[in-house]
Amino acid sequence: MPRIPDDTKDKVREMRRVPTDAERRLWSILRRRQLGGWYFRRQHPIPPYIADFACVEAMVVVEADGGQHADSERDLRRDRYMERHGWTVLRFWNPEILVNPQGVAETILLVLGERSGKP
């Protein structure tokens, strides 16, 4: 893995300090191996990008998206880049995370199972 530049590390630290409500809610589901025993990292660098959440073992990225991500060409390029490097990218709209966190968790678990071959 390439060396992570210091300015990227600083940006990651700042993003961890000031999460959105949806990121905070999603992290409460993903942290401490609470979701099926899977380990997630928060604001994980995948140079040149930073994933909101990543399960390195299964190579699954989970993104919490607000309205600024609607029809985003940048997000499409980013997703294609990650997919070319073996990652599966899941995107959830912030309202979905806040209103239906159980459904979001079930979807993530389903994809994790598919990626790992585990039920």
N, C-alpha and C positions, 0 to 999 in steps of 0.2 A: 504494500500500500504506500502511495506517495506521502512524503512528509506534508503535514498540515501546516500551512502558513500561520504565523502568529496572529495576523489580523483576522483570519477565519476563527481561530480559537477564541479571540476576544468577542467576536460576533456571536459565537455559540454560547459563551458564558452570559452575554447580555440577553439572548433569547430565552435562556433557562430562567433568568431572574424575572422576566416580565412575560409570562405566558398569557395567552388569551383564555377566556372562560372555557371555551371548547377544549383547548389543549390541556388545561388544568383538569377538566372532567375526564378526558381520555387517559391522561397520565394516571389518574386515580384507579383506572381499570387495568392498565398495563404494567404498572410498577410492581416490584417485589414478586415477580413470577406469579401474580394472581390470576393471569389468564392462561389456564391449562399448563402452568409450569414453565411457560416460555419467558425468556429474558429479553426485555426491551431496553434500548438506550434512547434517551431523550436528546433531541437536537444533535443527531449523529452526523458527523461530516462524511460525505461521500464525494470527495473533491471532483469537480469544483463546486458541488452543491452541499446543502445541509438538509437532511431529512428531519421532519418533525419527530418521528419515532421510527426505530429500526430494530428488527429482530435479526441479528447477524447470522445466527444459527440456521434460520430458514430463509434468509435473504429476502425478507419482507419489509417494505417501507409502508408506514401509515401516515397519511397527511390529513390534517384538519384544515379545511379550506373555508375562507370567508368570501364575500362577494367579489373581492378584487381578483379572484382566481377564475371567474366565469369567462369561458371562451379564451383562456390565456394561451397564446402561442408559446410563451416562455415555459409554461408548465408542460405543454406537449413535448417540447424539445428536451426538457429535464427528464420527463418520464421515459422517453425513448432512450436517452443516454443511460439511465439506470437499468432499464430492461436489457439493453445491449450488454451490460456488465453483470447480468444474471439476477437482478432484483425484480421482484414483483411489487408493483406500486398500487396501493389502495388509497383512494381519495374519498373523504366523507365531508359533506357540507357541515359547517358549524351547527346550524339548527338541528340537523339530524343527530349529531353527537349529544346535544343538550336535551333533546326531547326523547330520543330512543337509544340510550346508551347500551341497553341490553341487546338490541338488534345489531348495533355496530359491533359489539363484542362477539356475538355469534358469527357474524360475517368474517371477522378477523380470524376466529378460531377455525372456521371452515377452510379458509385459504392456508393457514398454517398447517393444517392436517394434510391438505393436498400437496403442499410443497415438501413436506417431510415424509409422506407415505404413511403417517400415523393417522388413526381414526380420530 
